[in-house]
Amino acid sequence: MLDFIYNTPTKVYFGKDKEKLVGKIISELGYKKIMLQYGKGSIKKSGLYDTVIGSLNDYGIEVVEMGGVEPNPKIEFVRKAIEVAKKEKVEFILAVGGGSVIDSCKYTALGSKAECDVWEFSMGKKTPVEALPVGCILTIAAAGSEMSSSAVITNVELSMKKGCTTELNRCKFAIMNPELTFSLSNYQTACGIVDIMAHTMERYFTVCPPTELTDRISESLLKSVVNAGKVLINNPSDYDARATVMWASSLSHNGLTGCGRENALAVHQLEHALSGEYDEIAHGAGLAVLFPAWARYVYKQNPSRFAQFARRVWDVVEDDDLTASIKGIEEMEKFFKLIKMPLSLREFNVPKTCVDRLACLCTYNKTRTIKSIVTLDYEVIKEIFKSCY
């Protein structure tokens, strides 16, 4: 097991009606003027908006609203939000939504305390040293941003989707009521499940010393999410299944499943190139296509690891490691198909001619490689994308 630092400072309020506490929580933290960010308006249709505003009003908290955060949140919106936050001198940023809204808030918080353009943090040209505090009310279980140190933003002008990881991104609190996810479509739910699994599997498939305890935590999380996913196909309002997926979202990306291991998230880098170029592609859907393709390319470099995954997560009974590895990848694909996730780029109507472009975007025009079980350079990434057809 490698040395590690595990830091999870986010206070979690988990359960029914916990969103009603938001005014009290922010008031107790001492903030009187906040920015509220949310998406396209679903929180108004559901009544969550009125609940949140009512709670904030009860505690005399002034609210500056910035609605309209898009899926795959955009740097243009963040820049406008930063301008407003600075002008209005807000003290706190509250996200009500899923990972896109939370990531938008994180970048807004970083930029509100910076003199440089916030995109420079994504490009690694500047390092953030201060940020406004952020809290969230989670409505989509997927990205794990509610407890993670990372955030991802899309620059449409550059066709780039990049992240910034810093402890400044940790939310002060995360309110998680599984009932808020009941209204999600089956597709949104499935995309979230794949994202949660990918966050866990990315950390699982690394070359590292033995990490038996972390392995077992990861495997249990994956099995639990798979079981919950099968329940939600037929009963999307099953509270316990929703609760399992929501809590797994947090645990998959707050550092727990990576303790004692190296963390690269290689497949996420490929998917960021894909959904950065094709904004209509949901992150989880892109991962459902790319993860099996990546696994088939690299599994022979560490067959014992992939075989362990197959036996412990998918209950594969096979003595030969190579055969077990392939069966495990096949079982993963079968589950993705069961929850109606795409399994090829053809299903997105992405032209095959885009392979060169995607490989170039992923490698910053052939100037970088991505760390993985196999180092991913331009040619390797091109082959993986090709195999997705």
Buried (B, 14 or more C-beta within 10 A) or exposed (E): EEEBEEEBEBBBBBEEEBBBBBBEBBBEBEBEEBBBBBBEEBBBEBEBBEBBBEBBEEBEBEBBEBBBBBBBBBBBBBBBBBEBBEEEEBBBBBBBBBBBBBBBBBBBBBBBBBEEBBBBBBBEEBEBEEBBBBBBBBBBBBBBBBBBBBBBBBBBEEBBBBBBBBEBBBBBBBBBBBBBBBBBEEBBBBBBBBBBBBBBBBBBBBBBEEBEEBBEBBBBBBBBBBEBBEBBBEEBEBEEBBBBBBBBBBBBBBBBBBBBBEBBBBBBBBBBBBBBBBBEBBBBBBBBBBBBBBBBBBBBEBBEBBBBBBBBBBEBEBEEBBBBBBBBBBBBBEBBEEBEBBBEBEEBEBEEEBBEBBBBBBBEEEEEBBBBBBEBBBEBBBBBBBBBE
